[in-house]
Amino acid sequence: MQAKVNNFRISQRRPLWLTLRFIKYTYTQSVFFSSANNLKGSNALIVIYENGLTSKTMQYIASQSIHPATVFLNQNEITKRHCKIRWFNQTSEIKRCGHGTLAAANFLIDHFGYCPKAFISTSYERFTIKEKKQRAQLLLKSIEPQKSKLAKDELQNVFSLAIKAAYSTGDKNGYTVVLFNKEFSEEFDKEFNKNPDEKQDLKSLRVDFKALSKAHKNAVIALNIQNINEKTAIVQFRYFAPQFGVNEDSATGSAVSVIAPLLFRLLGLNKAKLIQQSNNGALLNYEFNNAKVLIY
C-alpha cells in the first residue's frame, strides 16, 4: 500500500530539511494519551528516509523538531520482519525510546497496513511489536534494578520530598528509581490505604536539575504508589534525565522495563496502570511475565 507525501506533511509550511531528496515521508504520531483522563501523552516525529541520510543530518532534523523524539526508519527495511530504528532528541541520539518506537509502529500500521515484528536499535536491542485490534504493543526485556544506598544518598538533596528508598540498574547510563512511599512490606499493604500521608502527589515534586546532573549519572524515575488491590495498582511516576539533554520527559515507555520488575518484587503485581505526571500527563499500561514487559 502506497501513501502520498502530501498526506504526511507535518504542517502547511514545510521546513527546509523536508526538501532533502533522501526524505520520503514524515508524520507526527501521538502515544500514551487518554482523553477520558485529560492526559495528552507524547508525540514523535516519524521520518522515513532512503539510503544516504547521515547521522549528522538526522541530528540536524531532530534539532529543528518541536517533538521530544524524532524517529528514523529506512524505507528499504520497513517491509521486513526486522527493521533498524534510531531516535534523536534536539541535542543527541537516544539509546532507548519506548514512546518513539510505539509511535513508529502505529504510524506504519495506520498508513501502510503493516509493521515489522521487531525494531533493532544501534546497540542491537530488540523492540518487539505485538498487534492487538490494529494497535501496536511494545514488548521489552525487563531490567532488574537493585537497591542502592549510594544512589539514595547522592539524590537525597535533589528533590523536595524525602526519598525513602532508591533502586539502580547500574552506575552509568542506566536508570535509578527513587521511592517516596515508605519502604514496602506486608504492613505497608495493610496500612497504605488508611494513611493519606503516603499518597503524596508527584505533581508538586520539585527537582534541582543542575544538582541532579552533577550528583548522579543515571536517568531518574520518581515513583509513588497511589492505590493497590490484589491484582493491580495505580502508580504515579516522573522521569528526569538532564544528563542526556532532557530535564523531564513527557511520556517514557522505556522506563516501564525498570518499573515493572520492581513493582513485582515489592508488591507481587504483574500489571499496573502508570500515570506519568509530566506537564502533558500520560497513561501507560503494562503486563509483566517471564522477565518481559508488554507496554500499551
ZADO-1210 file (C-alpha; in nm, 4 decimals, padded with zeros to 6 digits):
<atoms>
<atom x="00.0000" y="00.0000" z="00.0000" code="MET" pos="1"/>
<atom x="00.1479" y="00.3306" z="-00.1088" code="GLN" pos="2"/>
<atom x="00.0950" y="00.6635" z="00.0612" code="ALA" pos="3"/>
<atom x="00.1232" y="01.0129" z="-00.0756" code="LYS" pos="4"/>
<atom x="00.3815" y="01.2525" z="00.0601" code="VAL" pos="5"/>
<atom x="00.1255" y="01.5309" z="00.0951" code="ASN" pos="6"/>
<atom x="-00.0780" y="01.3225" z="00.3377" code="ASN" pos="7"/>
<atom x="00.2178" y="01.3017" z="00.5727" code="PHE" pos="8"/>
<atom x="00.3303" y="01.6631" z="00.5916" code="ARG" pos="9"/>
<atom x="00.3655" y="01.7867" z="00.9483" code="ILE" pos="10"/>
<atom x="00.2495" y="02.1397" z="00.8607" code="SER" pos="11"/>
<atom x="00.1489" y="02.3573" z="00.5686" code="GLN" pos="12"/>
<atom x="00.4762" y="02.5445" z="00.5956" code="ARG" pos="13"/>
<atom x="00.7405" y="02.2892" z="00.5139" code="ARG" pos="14"/>
<atom x="01.0772" y="02.3255" z="00.6883" code="PRO" pos="15"/>
<atom x="01.3796" y="02.3376" z="00.4591" code="LEU" pos="16"/>
<atom x="01.5020" y="01.9906" z="00.5544" code="TRP" pos="17"/>
<atom x="01.1808" y="01.8354" z="00.4189" code="LEU" pos="18"/>
<atom x="01.3032" y="01.9192" z="00.0695" code="THR" pos="19"/>
<atom x="01.6044" y="01.6885" z="00.1102" code="LEU" pos="20"/>
<atom x="01.5944" y="01.4203" z="-00.1570" code="ARG" pos="21"/>
<atom x="01.6510" y="01.1412" z="00.0968" code="PHE" pos="22"/>
<atom x="01.3291" y="01.2155" z="00.2902" code="ILE" pos="23"/>
<atom x="01.0298" y="01.0127" z="00.1676" code="LYS" pos="24"/>
<atom x="00.7614" y="01.0617" z="00.4345" code="TYR" pos="25"/>
<atom x="00.7177" y="01.2443" z="00.7647" code="THR" pos="26"/>
<atom x="00.4379" y="01.2194" z="01.0152" code="TYR" pos="27"/>
<atom x="00.3605" y="01.3162" z="01.3742" code="THR" pos="28"/>
<atom x="00.2180" y="01.0350" z="01.5872" code="GLN" pos="29"/>
<atom x="00.0810" y="01.0531" z="01.9436" code="SER" pos="30"/>
<atom x="00.1015" y="00.7753" z="02.2048" code="VAL" pos="31"/>
<atom x="00.0150" y="00.7198" z="02.5717" code="PHE" pos="32"/>
<atom x="-00.2680" y="00.9750" z="02.5679" code="PHE" pos="33"/>
<atom x="-00.6073" y="00.9407" z="02.7375" code="SER" pos="34"/>
<atom x="-00.8857" y="01.1824" z="02.6512" code="SER" pos="35"/>
<atom x="-01.1011" y="01.0440" z="02.9324" code="ALA" pos="36"/>
<atom x="-00.8320" y="01.1309" z="03.1877" code="ASN" pos="37"/>
<atom x="-00.7204" y="01.4554" z="03.0189" code="ASN" pos="38"/>
<atom x="-00.3726" y="01.3147" z="02.9580" code="LEU" pos="39"/>
<atom x="-00.2059" y="01.4364" z="02.6381" code="LYS" pos="40"/>
<atom x="00.0690" y="01.1745" z="02.6176" code="GLY" pos="41"/>
<atom x="00.3605" y="01.2472" z="02.3866" code="SER" pos="42"/>
<atom x="00.4329" y="01.2933" z="02.0165" code="ASN" pos="43"/>
<atom x="00.7120" y="01.1668" z="01.7962" code="ALA" pos="44"/>
<atom x="00.8142" y="01.2839" z="01.4516" code="LEU" pos="45"/>
<atom x="00.8471" y="00.9814" z="01.2228" code="ILE" pos="46"/>
<atom x="01.0871" y="01.0210" z="00.9299" code="VAL" pos="47"/>
<atom x="01.1017" y="00.7581" z="00.6547" code="ILE" pos="48"/>
<atom x="01.4190" y="00.8030" z="00.4532" code="TYR" pos="49"/>
<atom x="01.6129" y="00.6475" z="00.1667" code="GLU" pos="50"/>
<atom x="01.9768" y="00.5369" z="00.1829" code="ASN" pos="51"/>
<atom x="02.2140" y="00.8297" z="00.2123" code="GLY" pos="52"/>
<atom x="02.0809" y="01.0175" z="00.5144" code="LEU" pos="53"/>
<atom x="02.3757" y="01.0712" z="00.7510" code="THR" pos="54"/>
<atom x="02.3766" y="01.0729" z="01.1314" code="SER" pos="55"/>
<atom x="02.4698" y="01.4406" z="01.1221" code="LYS" pos="56"/>
<atom x="02.1658" y="01.5207" z="00.9096" code="THR" pos="57"/>
<atom x="01.9423" y="01.3124" z="01.1359" code="MET" pos="58"/>
<atom x="02.0592" y="01.5134" z="01.4347" code="GLN" pos="59"/>
<atom x="02.0023" y="01.8376" z="01.2465" code="TYR" pos="60"/>
<atom x="01.6459" y="01.7353" z="01.1583" code="ILE" pos="61"/>
<atom x="01.5757" y="01.6411" z="01.5209" code="ALA" pos="62"/>
<atom x="01.7183" y="01.9725" z="01.6407" code="SER" pos="63"/>
<atom x="01.4575" y="02.1536" z="01.4287" code="GLN" pos="64"/>
<atom x="01.1672" y="01.9463" z="01.5617" code="SER" pos="65"/>
<atom x="00.9396" y="02.0545" z="01.8467" code="ILE" pos="66"/>
<atom x="00.8746" y="01.6925" z="01.9460" code="HIS" pos="67"/>
<atom x="01.0516" y="01.5023" z="02.2271" code="PRO" pos="68"/>
<atom x="01.1744" y="01.2359" z="01.9856" code="ALA" pos="69"/>
<atom x="01.2418" y="01.2129" z="01.6128" code="THR" pos="70"/>
<atom x="01.2395" y="00.8569" z="01.4801" code="VAL" pos="71"/>
<atom x="01.4254" y="00.7484" z="01.1666" code="PHE" pos="72"/>
<atom x="01.3332" y="00.4393" z="00.9637" code="LEU" pos="73"/>
<atom x="01.4905" y="00.3268" z="00.6368" code="ASN" pos="74"/>
<atom x="01.2296" y="00.2816" z="00.3633" code="GLN" pos="75"/>
<atom x="01.4065" y="-00.0326" z="00.2405" code="ASN" pos="76"/>
<atom x="01.3618" y="-00.2019" z="00.5800" code="GLU" pos="77"/>
<atom x="01.0089" y="-00.1147" z="00.6949" code="ILE" pos="78"/>
<atom x="00.8574" y="-00.4064" z="00.4990" code="THR" pos="79"/>
<atom x="01.0965" y="-00.6611" z="00.6523" code="LYS" pos="80"/>
<atom x="01.0475" y="-00.8657" z="00.9706" code="ARG" pos="81"/>
<atom x="01.3247" y="-00.6711" z="01.1430" code="HIS" pos="82"/>
<atom x="01.3866" y="-00.3007" z="01.0904" code="CYS" pos="83"/>
<atom x="01.6646" y="-00.0811" z="01.2251" code="LYS" pos="84"/>
<atom x="01.5488" y="00.2201" z="01.4234" code="ILE" pos="85"/>
<atom x="01.7167" y="00.5352" z="01.5505" code="ARG" pos="86"/>
<atom x="01.5851" y="00.8047" z="01.7832" code="TRP" pos="87"/>
<atom x="01.7106" y="01.1571" z="01.8445" code="PHE" pos="88"/>
<atom x="01.6112" y="01.4435" z="02.0698" code="ASN" pos="89"/>
<atom x="01.7077" y="01.8041" z="01.9989" code="GLN" pos="90"/>
<atom x="02.0651" y="01.7620" z="02.1248" code="THR" pos="91"/>
<atom x="02.1712" y="01.3973" z="02.0948" code="SER" pos="92"/>
<atom x="02.0890" y="01.0434" z="01.9848" code="GLU" pos="93"/>
<atom x="01.8663" y="00.8486" z="02.2247" code="ILE" pos="94"/>
<atom x="01.9763" y="00.4992" z="02.3302" code="LYS" pos="95"/>
<atom x="01.6280" y="00.3646" z="02.4134" code="ARG" pos="96"/>
<atom x="01.2923" y="00.5201" z="02.3283" code="CYS" pos="97"/>
<atom x="00.9713" y="00.3339" z="02.4005" code="GLY" pos="98"/>
<atom x="00.7270" y="00.6065" z="02.3028" code="HIS" pos="99"/>
<atom x="00.9102" y="00.6727" z="01.9752" code="GLY" pos="100"/>
<atom x="00.9064" y="00.3032" z="01.8870" code="THR" pos="101"/>
<atom x="00.5347" y="00.2651" z="01.9589" code="LEU" pos="102"/>
<atom x="00.4641" y="00.5812" z="01.7609" code="ALA" pos="103"/>
<atom x="00.6581" y="00.4449" z="01.4627" code="ALA" pos="104"/>
<atom x="00.4777" y="00.1099" z="01.4799" code="ALA" pos="105"/>
<atom x="00.1334" y="00.2709" z="01.4949" code="ASN" pos="106"/>
<atom x="00.2232" y="00.5026" z="01.2068" code="PHE" pos="107"/>
<atom x="00.3196" y="00.2075" z="00.9851" code="LEU" pos="108"/>
<atom x="00.0071" y="00.0118" z="01.0798" code="ILE" pos="109"/>
<atom x="-00.2238" y="00.3093" z="01.0225" code="ASP" pos="110"/>
<atom x="-00.0792" y="00.4306" z="00.6922" code="HIS" pos="111"/>
<atom x="00.0805" y="00.1268" z="00.5291" code="PHE" pos="112"/>
<atom x="-00.1134" y="-00.1620" z="00.6829" code="GLY" pos="113"/>
<atom x="00.1940" y="-00.3466" z="00.8074" code="TYR" pos="114"/>
<atom x="00.4682" y="-00.3249" z="01.0664" code="CYS" pos="115"/>
<atom x="00.7952" y="-00.5120" z="01.1304" code="PRO" pos="116"/>
<atom x="00.7887" y="-00.7790" z="01.4005" code="LYS" pos="117"/>
<atom x="01.0757" y="-00.6031" z="01.5754" code="ALA" pos="118"/>
<atom x="01.2795" y="-00.2854" z="01.5611" code="PHE" pos="119"/>
<atom x="01.6530" y="-00.3129" z="01.6270" code="ILE" pos="120"/>
<atom x="01.8458" y="-00.0279" z="01.7901" code="SER" pos="121"/>
<atom x="02.2063" y="00.0676" z="01.7140" code="THR" pos="122"/>
<atom x="02.3066" y="-00.1237" z="02.0301" code="SER" pos="123"/>
<atom x="02.1232" y="-00.4307" z="01.8891" code="TYR" pos="124"/>
<atom x="01.8461" y="-00.4238" z="02.1489" code="GLU" pos="125"/>
<atom x="01.5251" y="-00.5781" z="02.0173" code="ARG" pos="126"/>
<atom x="01.1993" y="-00.3821" z="02.0468" code="PHE" pos="127"/>
<atom x="00.9356" y="-00.6438" z="01.9642" code="THR" pos="128"/>
<atom x="00.5971" y="-00.5295" z="01.8341" code="ILE" pos="129"/>
<atom x="00.2694" y="-00.7087" z="01.9015" code="LYS" pos="130"/>
<atom x="-00.0537" y="-00.6091" z="01.7299" code="GLU" pos="131"/>
<atom x="-00.3944" y="-00.6088" z="01.9004" code="LYS" pos="132"/>
<atom x="-00.7005" y="-00.4638" z="01.7287" code="LYS" pos="133"/>
<atom x="-00.4764" y="-00.2834" z="01.4799" code="GLN" pos="134"/>
<atom x="-00.2851" y="-00.1080" z="01.7569" code="ARG" pos="135"/>
<atom x="00.0788" y="-00.1691" z="01.8428" code="ALA" pos="136"/>
<atom x="00.2027" y="-00.3010" z="02.1748" code="GLN" pos="137"/>
<atom x="00.5688" y="-00.2954" z="02.2732" code="LEU" pos="138"/>
<atom x="00.7426" y="-00.5982" z="02.4250" code="LEU" pos="139"/>
<atom x="01.0726" y="-00.5347" z="02.6054" code="LEU" pos="140"/>
<atom x="01.3047" y="-00.7400" z="02.8206" code="LYS" pos="141"/>
<atom x="01.2822" y="-00.6253" z="03.1798" code="SER" pos="142"/>
<atom x="01.5766" y="-00.4599" z="03.3537" code="ILE" pos="143"/>
<atom x="01.6048" y="-00.5551" z="03.7210" code="GLU" pos="144"/>
<atom x="01.7176" y="-00.2683" z="03.9483" code="PRO" pos="145"/>
<atom x="01.8993" y="-00.3322" z="04.2754" code="GLN" pos="146"/>
<atom x="01.8597" y="-00.1414" z="04.5995" code="LYS" pos="147"/>
<atom x="02.1258" y="00.1284" z="04.6240" code="SER" pos="148"/>
<atom x="02.2118" y="00.3292" z="04.9338" code="LYS" pos="149"/>
<atom x="02.4695" y="00.5196" z="04.7272" code="LEU" pos="150"/>
<atom x="02.2053" y="00.6398" z="04.4816" code="ALA" pos="151"/>
<atom x="01.9738" y="00.7355" z="04.7677" code="LYS" pos="152"/>
<atom x="02.2481" y="00.9401" z="04.9342" code="ASP" pos="153"/>
<atom x="02.3501" y="01.1087" z="04.6072" code="GLU" pos="154"/>
<atom x="01.9934" y="01.2137" z="04.5287" code="LEU" pos="155"/>
<atom x="01.8619" y="01.2997" z="04.8745" code="GLN" pos="156"/>
<atom x="01.9084" y="01.6757" z="04.8308" code="ASN" pos="157"/>
<atom x="01.7882" y="01.6870" z="04.4700" code="VAL" pos="158"/>
<atom x="01.4148" y="01.6512" z="04.5420" code="PHE" pos="159"/>
<atom x="01.1716" y="01.8473" z="04.7581" code="SER" pos="160"/>
<atom x="01.0353" y="01.5234" z="04.9090" code="LEU" pos="161"/>
<atom x="01.2343" y="01.2809" z="05.1215" code="ALA" pos="162"/>
<atom x="01.3491" y="00.9678" z="04.9380" code="ILE" pos="163"/>
<atom x="01.2552" y="00.6501" z="05.1261" code="LYS" pos="164"/>
<atom x="01.4482" y="00.4086" z="04.9024" code="ALA" pos="165"/>
<atom x="01.6405" y="00.4002" z="04.5736" code="ALA" pos="166"/>
<atom x="01.6982" y="00.1194" z="04.3232" code="TYR" pos="167"/>
<atom x="01.9532" y="00.1376" z="04.0418" code="SER" pos="168"/>
<atom x="02.0282" y="-00.0641" z="03.7272" code="THR" pos="169"/>
<atom x="02.3899" y="00.0464" z="03.7070" code="GLY" pos="170"/>
<atom x="02.6392" y="00.3204" z="03.7753" code="ASP" pos="171"/>
<atom x="02.6357" y="00.4851" z="03.4325" code="LYS" pos="172"/>
<atom x="02.3850" y="00.5382" z="03.1507" code="ASN" pos="173"/>
<atom x="02.1238" y="00.3335" z="03.3342" code="GLY" pos="174"/>
<atom x="01.8155" y="00.4043" z="03.5423" code="TYR" pos="175"/>
<atom x="01.7629" y="00.4844" z="03.9077" code="THR" pos="176"/>
<atom x="01.4181" y="00.4582" z="04.0678" code="VAL" pos="177"/>
<atom x="01.3511" y="00.6680" z="04.3772" code="VAL" pos="178"/>
<atom x="01.0547" y="00.5879" z="04.6015" code="LEU" pos="179"/>
<atom x="00.8725" y="00.8440" z="04.8110" code="PHE" pos="180"/>
<atom x="00.6455" y="00.5935" z="04.9849" code="ASN" pos="181"/>
<atom x="00.7851" y="00.4290" z="05.2956" code="LYS" pos="182"/>
<atom x="00.9706" y="00.1012" z="05.2416" code="GLU" pos="183"/>
<atom x="00.7353" y="-00.1674" z="05.1156" code="PHE" pos="184"/>
<atom x="00.6363" y="-00.4543" z="05.3442" code="SER" pos="185"/>
<atom x="00.3341" y="-00.6607" z="05.4474" code="GLU" pos="186"/>
<atom x="00.2454" y="-00.3843" z="05.6917" code="GLU" pos="187"/>
<atom x="00.2651" y="-00.1338" z="05.4066" code="PHE" pos="188"/>
<atom x="-00.0023" y="-00.3232" z="05.2113" code="ASP" pos="189"/>
<atom x="-00.2353" y="-00.3280" z="05.5120" code="LYS" pos="190"/>
<atom x="-00.1878" y="00.0317" z="05.6211" code="GLU" pos="191"/>
<atom x="-00.1365" y="00.2066" z="05.2885" code="PHE" pos="192"/>
<atom x="-00.4978" y="00.2970" z="05.2113" code="ASN" pos="193"/>
<atom x="-00.5519" y="00.4187" z="05.5679" code="LYS" pos="194"/>
<atom x="-00.2626" y="00.6652" z="05.5646" code="ASN" pos="195"/>
<atom x="-00.3154" y="00.9739" z="05.3441" code="PRO" pos="196"/>
<atom x="00.0412" y="01.0894" z="05.4067" code="ASP" pos="197"/>
<atom x="00.1657" y="00.8020" z="05.1911" code="GLU" pos="198"/>
<atom x="-00.0386" y="00.9272" z="04.8941" code="LYS" pos="199"/>
<atom x="00.1646" y="01.2334" z="04.8068" code="GLN" pos="200"/>
<atom x="00.1077" y="01.3662" z="04.4568" code="ASP" pos="201"/>
<atom x="00.4200" y="01.3873" z="04.2387" code="LEU" pos="202"/>
<atom x="00.2911" y="01.6948" z="04.0544" code="LYS" pos="203"/>
<atom x="00.4161" y="01.9078" z="04.3414" code="SER" pos="204"/>
<atom x="00.7601" y="01.7435" z="04.3435" code="LEU" pos="205"/>
<atom x="01.0353" y="01.9991" z="04.2834" code="ARG" pos="206"/>
<atom x="01.3657" y="01.8997" z="04.1248" code="VAL" pos="207"/>
<atom x="01.7035" y="02.0736" z="04.1223" code="ASP" pos="208"/>
<atom x="01.8110" y="01.9744" z="03.7707" code="PHE" pos="209"/>
<atom x="02.1544" y="02.1306" z="03.7997" code="LYS" pos="210"/>
<atom x="02.2234" y="01.9360" z="04.1186" code="ALA" pos="211"/>
<atom x="02.0861" y="01.6171" z="03.9618" code="LEU" pos="212"/>
<atom x="02.3212" y="01.6483" z="03.6638" code="SER" pos="213"/>
<atom x="02.6210" y="01.6830" z="03.8926" code="LYS" pos="214"/>
<atom x="02.5218" y="01.4280" z="04.1568" code="ALA" pos="215"/>
<atom x="02.4118" y="01.1287" z="03.9506" code="HIS" pos="216"/>
<atom x="02.4918" y="00.9652" z="03.6150" code="LYS" pos="217"/>
<atom x="02.1643" y="00.7798" z="03.5591" code="ASN" pos="218"/>
<atom x="01.8251" y="00.8924" z="03.4396" code="ALA" pos="219"/>
<atom x="01.5966" y="00.9084" z="03.7438" code="VAL" pos="220"/>
<atom x="01.2438" y="00.7714" z="03.7752" code="ILE" pos="221"/>
<atom x="01.0449" y="00.9189" z="04.0654" code="ALA" pos="222"/>
<atom x="00.7829" y="00.6648" z="04.1758" code="LEU" pos="223"/>
<atom x="00.4815" y="00.6936" z="04.4032" code="ASN" pos="224"/>
<atom x="00.2087" y="00.4365" z="04.4765" code="ILE" pos="225"/>
<atom x="-00.1479" y="00.5676" z="04.4859" code="GLN" pos="226"/>
<atom x="-00.3811" y="00.2681" z="04.5085" code="ASN" pos="227"/>
<atom x="-00.3262" y="-00.1050" z="04.5455" code="ILE" pos="228"/>
<atom x="-00.5518" y="-00.4093" z="04.5330" code="ASN" pos="229"/>
<atom x="-00.4800" y="-00.7805" z="04.4951" code="GLU" pos="230"/>
<atom x="-00.4393" y="-00.7694" z="04.1177" code="LYS" pos="231"/>
<atom x="-00.3218" y="-00.4242" z="04.0166" code="THR" pos="232"/>
<atom x="-00.2193" y="-00.0770" z="04.1295" code="ALA" pos="233"/>
<atom x="-00.2301" y="00.2843" z="04.0199" code="ILE" pos="234"/>
<atom x="00.1217" y="00.4226" z="04.0231" code="VAL" pos="235"/>
<atom x="00.2471" y="00.7739" z="03.9559" code="GLN" pos="236"/>
<atom x="00.5886" y="00.8445" z="03.8115" code="PHE" pos="237"/>
<atom x="00.8017" y="01.1170" z="03.6599" code="ARG" pos="238"/>
<atom x="01.1172" y="01.0813" z="03.4513" code="TYR" pos="239"/>
<atom x="01.4192" y="01.3112" z="03.4702" code="PHE" pos="240"/>
<atom x="01.7313" y="01.2976" z="03.2528" code="ALA" pos="241"/>
<atom x="01.9088" y="01.6361" z="03.2409" code="PRO" pos="242"/>
<atom x="02.2371" y="01.4478" z="03.1909" code="GLN" pos="243"/>
<atom x="02.1048" y="01.3383" z="02.8500" code="PHE" pos="244"/>
<atom x="01.9561" y="01.6686" z="02.7369" code="GLY" pos="245"/>
<atom x="01.6020" y="01.6226" z="02.8753" code="VAL" pos="246"/>
<atom x="01.5119" y="01.7772" z="03.2096" code="ASN" pos="247"/>
<atom x="01.1805" y="01.5915" z="03.2159" code="GLU" pos="248"/>
<atom x="01.0260" y="01.3578" z="02.9606" code="ASP" pos="249"/>
<atom x="00.6530" y="01.3807" z="02.8920" code="SER" pos="250"/>
<atom x="00.5887" y="01.0082" z="02.8314" code="ALA" pos="251"/>
<atom x="00.8558" y="00.7422" z="02.8808" code="THR" pos="252"/>
<atom x="00.7789" y="00.3899" z="02.7605" code="GLY" pos="253"/>
<atom x="01.1308" y="00.2576" z="02.8180" code="SER" pos="254"/>
<atom x="01.1041" y="00.3354" z="03.1906" code="ALA" pos="255"/>
<atom x="00.8399" y="00.0642" z="03.2267" code="VAL" pos="256"/>
<atom x="01.1034" y="-00.2050" z="03.1649" code="SER" pos="257"/>
<atom x="01.2527" y="-00.0999" z="03.5002" code="VAL" pos="258"/>
<atom x="00.9348" y="-00.0096" z="03.6905" code="ILE" pos="259"/>
<atom x="00.7525" y="-00.3377" z="03.6168" code="ALA" pos="260"/>
<atom x="01.0027" y="-00.5826" z="03.7729" code="PRO" pos="261"/>
<atom x="01.0465" y="-00.3541" z="04.0741" code="LEU" pos="262"/>
<atom x="00.6727" y="-00.3387" z="04.1436" code="LEU" pos="263"/>
<atom x="00.6531" y="-00.7158" z="04.1005" code="PHE" pos="264"/>
<atom x="00.9291" y="-00.7652" z="04.3559" code="ARG" pos="265"/>
<atom x="00.7833" y="-00.5185" z="04.6058" code="LEU" pos="266"/>
<atom x="00.4108" y="-00.5768" z="04.5608" code="LEU" pos="267"/>
<atom x="00.3809" y="-00.9092" z="04.3756" code="GLY" pos="268"/>
<atom x="00.1859" y="-00.7451" z="04.0919" code="LEU" pos="269"/>
<atom x="00.2379" y="-00.8277" z="03.7257" code="ASN" pos="270"/>
<atom x="00.0345" y="-00.5365" z="03.5915" code="LYS" pos="271"/>
<atom x="-00.0432" y="-00.1784" z="03.6847" code="ALA" pos="272"/>
<atom x="-00.1749" y="00.1487" z="03.5482" code="LYS" pos="273"/>
<atom x="00.1049" y="00.4051" z="03.5315" code="LEU" pos="274"/>
<atom x="00.0236" y="00.7762" z="03.5344" code="ILE" pos="275"/>
<atom x="00.3189" y="00.9869" z="03.4245" code="GLN" pos="276"/>
<atom x="00.2699" y="01.3236" z="03.5945" code="GLN" pos="277"/>
<atom x="00.4568" y="01.5384" z="03.3455" code="SER" pos="278"/>
<atom x="00.3082" y="01.8649" z="03.2200" code="ASN" pos="279"/>
<atom x="00.1266" y="01.6769" z="02.9420" code="ASN" pos="280"/>
<atom x="00.0438" y="01.3737" z="03.1525" code="GLY" pos="281"/>
<atom x="00.0491" y="01.0210" z="03.0129" code="ALA" pos="282"/>
<atom x="-00.1195" y="00.6854" z="03.0687" code="LEU" pos="283"/>
<atom x="00.0868" y="00.3674" z="03.0311" code="LEU" pos="284"/>
<atom x="-00.0458" y="00.0165" z="03.0921" code="ASN" pos="285"/>
<atom x="00.1689" y="-00.2935" z="03.1102" code="TYR" pos="286"/>
<atom x="00.1774" y="-00.6671" z="03.1799" code="GLU" pos="287"/>
<atom x="00.4873" y="-00.8320" z="03.3254" code="PHE" pos="288"/>
<atom x="00.5579" y="-01.2025" z="03.2642" code="ASN" pos="289"/>
<atom x="00.8706" y="-01.4177" z="03.2278" code="ASN" pos="290"/>
<atom x="01.1101" y="-01.1227" z="03.2584" code="ALA" pos="291"/>
<atom x="00.9360" y="-00.9392" z="02.9727" code="LYS" pos="292"/>
<atom x="00.7148" y="-00.6315" z="02.9805" code="VAL" pos="293"/>
<atom x="00.4268" y="-00.5712" z="02.7375" code="LEU" pos="294"/>
<atom x="00.3569" y="-00.1971" z="02.7193" code="ILE" pos="295"/>
<atom x="00.0481" y="-00.0343" z="02.5680" code="TYR" pos="296"/>
</atoms>
